[in-house]
């Protein structure tokens, strides 16, 4: 393919503008059909996620795209290329939500990919290789599945990254049924996922670009519609930590004889907060969160010294060594505080998700597209986990486009403006139209095939 065969920025912009009403209609239908009275609930491998997949698949078929679902239920919508044997470009995101979440986290990426392919099809663009929009299953696995699992169950199933036995050890929190059971109940083939080979790999996927709403306030504060992600922070998580003390009478037991699990836990978390300050003062990247902290409602009481506290630790950084150092500090502090206060901390296993650097060559091409299309933007790290990171783990070059979003995410207040979404679709369509041109000088594209 040559530059002469690619759409001009003006023609591409017109085609995208003509394609945006489709995305707006699908956003509205998702809102109407998966609303729960408070927010949006599209349960992974459940009714809400299936409604979303059916809506998007129907729209893709009406556009003349090739529509398929793989053995794990991931939906692919393909604009055929001239050489179908070559690895093609994929773009998309997930359609599930957290309970009572927002309408754009995930869905914006899947609909942006569909809108970008619609725009290219309007222009009569025939790519060198297949271009595929993908709607991925079960990215919000942590909200729907307990048991032993590594999250991002749809993409990891497709990429051959599930652990041995994970189809059975991942259990949906509301039904008590395994991931394998839910896959099969939804009409998919967990046996094919178990047996391999992976459904997606470098031999089929040239690269993956995921558009997603920003889940923080950085772009809003900067007054910019788009961001290009440099890397995705890794996470180190203790999902089932607890502090064990002794239940005693609040009025009858003096301080020196208490084994107070609440005060011990509060001290631990305060010390970890100060340790976080120290990491930042040394110029290292770290975020630290205690997302769950509770006593047992069947045992606690106003007049009881608390004997047990359960909590979680979520440590994230662009450097694995920084996360491991914070884990070691948590273990050291827990041992010391536990001995002094007469309690026992059981932090449990820490599940590691490694940081993922986004492909430099794709990032440079996206920046080139922003310049060609006059889209203001900035580079920035990503603090949340995304399917794009899993593509990098199997050697597939990946990148992310962030779209400004004023309401945070994982809540009903997500407020992505359609104008900002349109800028993201313009950039994505431009990238897909030019992705097989020679990369910019010094770019780092991995070689296909």
N, C-alpha and C positions, 0 to 999 in steps of 0.2 A: 504494500500500500504506500502511496505517496501523499505528500501534503496536499497536492492538487485534488485528490479524491475525497478529502475530508470537508465537512460542512464549514462554511464561514461562521465566525462568531455571531454575526447578525442573523443568519438563517437559523442557526442553532437556537438562539434566544427566542426567535419567533415560534419555533416548533415546541420548545419547552413551555412557553406561555400558553400554547394551544393544548398542551397535555396536562397542565395543572388542574383543570376542572375535574378530570378523572380522579386524581388523587384527593381533591377536596370532597368529592362525592363519597369515596371510599372511607375517608376519615369520618364523615358524617354518619355513614352506615355502621361503621365500627362503634361509634359513640352510641347510636340508637340501639344496636342489637346486643352489645356487651356491657352496657351500663348496669350498675347494681343499685342505683339510687343515691349513692355517695360518689363513687368514682367509676372506674372500669375494672372488670374482673374477667380476664381471659386465662383460665386455669390451664396449666401445662398438661398436655395429653388428656384434656377434658373438653367439656362442651364449649366453653368460651373460646379457647384456642382454635377448636375445629370450626366454629362459626367464622372466625377471622380467615382461616385458610381457605374455606369454601368461597367466601366473598372475593378474595384476591385471585384465586384460581379461575373463577367464573369471568372476572374482568380480563385476565390474561388470555383466556380462550377467545373472548370476543374480539381481541386485538390480533388474533392469528398467531400468537406465540405458541411454541411447543411447551405443553404443560405436563409435568410428571411429579410424582411423589416417590421418594426413595424408601428403602426398607425401614428407615427410622421416622418417616413421615415428613422429612424436609421437602418443601415445595420448590421446584425449579421451573422457571419460565424463560424460554430460550429464543433469542433471535439468531437464526442459523447463519453461520459464516460461510465463506467461500471454501475453506478447507476444514472440513469437519473432523479430520483426524488430529488437527493441532490442538494443544491445550488452549482453552478459552478463558476469558475474564469473567469473574463472578462478582456480583455486588448485591448487598441486601442486609437484612438484620432479622430480628425475631418478631413474632406477633403476640406472644404471651405477655402477660403483665403480672406484677405483684397483686395480691388482693387489694381491691379498692385503690388501684393505681391510676395513672393518667393515660391519655389516648395516644401519646406520641413516642414514649420510650419504647424503642424497638420498631413500632409500626412505621415511623417516619423513614427509617432506612429501607424497609421492604418496599414501601410505596414510592420512595424516591427512585429506587432501581427500576421499578415498573414504569414510572413516568419517563425516566431517561430512555429506556428502550422504546417506549411509545413515540418519543420525539424523534429518535433516530429512524424508526420505521416510517414516520410521516415524511421524512426527508428522502426516503428511498435508499438510505445508507445500508450497504451490505458489507459487514465487517470481514476482515481477513479470516478470523476464527469466530467460533460461537461467543455470543455475549449472553450471560445468564443472570437473571434476577432470582434471588433465592430468599425464601421465607423460612427461617430456621425455627425448629421446635425447641421448646423447653430451655430457653436461656435463663429464665428466672427460676432455675431449679431449686435454689436455696429457699424460696418461699413456698414451694409446693412439695418437695421431697425431703424426707429425713433419712435416717439410716446412714450407711457408708456410701458416699458418692463424692465426686470431684466437681460438681456443678456443670453448667453449660451442656446438658445431657444430649441435646439434639445435634449440635455441631461435633461434639466429641464422639458420638456414635457414628456419624458419617465419616469422620477422619480417622477412625480406628484407634481412638485414644481412651476408650473406656477401659477401666481396670478389669482384670479377671473377676467375674462374679458380680460386677457392678449393676448389671441388669436386674439382679435379684436383691442385692443389698440396698439399692435405692428404693425407698418405700414412700408412697404418697401419704402425706400427713393426715389428710381427711378421710382416706379410704382404708389405709393399712395395706393396700395392694402394691405389688412391686412394679418397677418401671417396665419390666418385661410384660407383666399382665396388662398394664395400661397401653403399651404399644400395640399389643395384639388386639385388645378390645377396641382400639381406634382403627383397626383394619390394616396394621402394618406387620412387619416380619422380624421379630426379635431374633429368630433362629438365623436369619441371614446376617443380622448385625453380629451375632456371636461368632459365626463361622468365618467371616471375612471373605475376601480381602476388603480393605476400606472402601467405602462408597465414593469417597472423594480423595484425591491425592495429586501430587505434582504432575503426573502424567495426563491429568484431565484439566487441572486448574492452573492457568498461567499466573494469576494473582487475584487477590480479593480486596475490594474496597468497601468499607462499611460506613454509611452515613448514619449519624446518631445525634439526637439532641444532646447539647451539653448538659451535664447533670449538676453543674455548679454555676456561679454567677460571674465567671471571668469575662466571657464575651459581652455580657450585658454591661458590666462595669466599664469595659473598654469601648463600648459603642460599635462593636463589629458584628457582622452577620455570621461569619464563618471562622472556624479554626481548623488547622491541619495538625493532627496529633503526631507528636514525636515518639512517644512510647506509652505503653499501658503499665501502670504500676502493678507489681505483683502483690499478693496478699499472703499473710501467715495468720491462720485463724484457729483459736481455741474455741470450739463450739459448745463445750460442755464442762467448763470450769466450775469448781465449787469450793466453798470454804466450810469446813465442819468444825463446830464448836460444841457447846452443850446448852440445851434448853434449861433455864432455871427461872425462879421467881424474881421479877424485876425489883420488888421492894425488899426482899429478904437476903440478897446476896451482894456483899460489898464488891467494889471494883476489883480489888486484888485477887478475888476468888472467882471472877467471871471468866468464861471462855466465849466471848461475844463475837459471833461470826460477822455481824454487820460492821462493827467498828474495825475489825481486822481487815475486812474487804475494802472499806473506805480508805484505810491507811495505805493499803497496797495500791489502789487506783490513784490516790494522790501522789504517791511516790513515782508511779509510772508516768503521770502527767508531767512531773518535774524532770524525769529522765527524757521525755519527749522534747522539752525545752532545750535540754543540753544537746540533743542530736541536731536540732535546728540551728543552735548557736554555732555548731561546728560546720555548718554549711551543707549538711546531708539532707536528703529528701525523706520525709516520714510523715504519715498521718496515722492516728491511733484512735480507736473508738471502742467504747463499751456499749454495745447495742442492746444488751439484755442484762438486767440486774434485778433479782427478785428473791424474796423469801417464800417459803412454802405456805400457800394460803390455808392448807389443812392443818398446819402446825403453829403458824405465827399468831401472836395476840398482843394486845396493848400492854398486858402485864407480864409478858415473857421476855427474858433475855434470849435473843435469837440464836438458835443452834445450827442453822444452815443457811447459806446464801448460794445461789446459782448465778452465774454470769458468763458473758462471752468476752473474748478479746479479739479485735480485728486490727492487725498491724499491716500497713501497706507502705511500699517504697518502690522506687525505681531500681534499687540495689538489694539483691538477696542478702548480702552480708549485713546490711543495716537492719533488716528484719530479724535475722538470726541473732544479732547482738541484742535487740530489744527483747526477744524471747528469753535469752540467757539472763538479762536483767530482771525480767519478771520472775523467773525461777529463783534467782538469788534473793530478791526481795521477799518472795513468798516464804522461803525457808526461814529467813531472819524474823519476819513479822510473826509467822506461825509459832516459832519457838518462844518468842517474847510474850505473846498473848495467849498461849496455850490452846491454839487451834491448829488445824491441819488443812493446808491448801492442796487440792488435787486439780491442777490445771488441765490435765488430760492431754491427748495428742494435739499437736499443732499441724493443721493441713496447709501445705505450701502450694501456692500457684506462682510460678516464676514470672518475673517481669518480662515484657515482650516489647522489643524495639520495633517500631514501624519501618518499613523498607525505605531507605533513603532515596532511591531512584523514583519510586512512586510519589513520595512526598515532593520531590523537586518537580515532577511533572504536574502535580496538583498546584504547586505554587506558580508554575508557568501558566497554567490555566486561569488562575486568579488574575494574573497580570493581563492575559489576553482578553478576559471578559470584564476587566475593571471591577473586580470584586474585592473589597477591603477584607483583610484576614490577618491572622497571626498564627504562629506556631505555638503549641502548648502541650504539656503532658496530660494524660488521662488518668484520673484517679480511680475509676471503676473498672471492673472486669467486663470484657466483651468477647464475643465469638471471634473477632479478628485475631485475638491472641492465640487461639487454638489453631488457626490456619498457619501461623508462624511456626508452631511447634512441630509441624510435619514438613517444614521447608518450603511452604508456599508464601511468596512475598505478599504482605498485607499492609493496608493503610486505613486511616479513618479520617472522615470529615465531620467536624462538629458544627451543629447549627445552634445559633443563639436561642435560648429558652429561658423565659423570665420567671418561671414558677418552680424551679427545682425539678426533681423527678421522683418517681415512686410515690406520687401523690396526685389527687385529682386536679391540682392547680397548675399542671404543666401548661405553659402558654406560649408555645412556638407560634410565631407569626408566619402566615402563608407566604409573605414576601421573602422572608429569610429562607424558608424551605425552598422556594423557587430558585434562590441563588445557589443553594446546595445542589438542586437538580441540574441547573445549568452547568455547574462545575463537573458534576458526575458525568453528564452526557458528553461534555467536551473531552473528559478524560477517556471515556470508553471509545469515542470516535477517533482518538489520536494515540491510544495506548500502544499500538503496534508500529508507530513511527519510530525512527531511531531516537534513543533517549537523549536528553540534554547532555552536553559535554560534562564528563565527570560524574554522571549519575550512576547509581548503584543497583540497577535492575538485575535480578537474578536471571540467568539464561534459561529459557524453556527448553524442554526436551533434552 
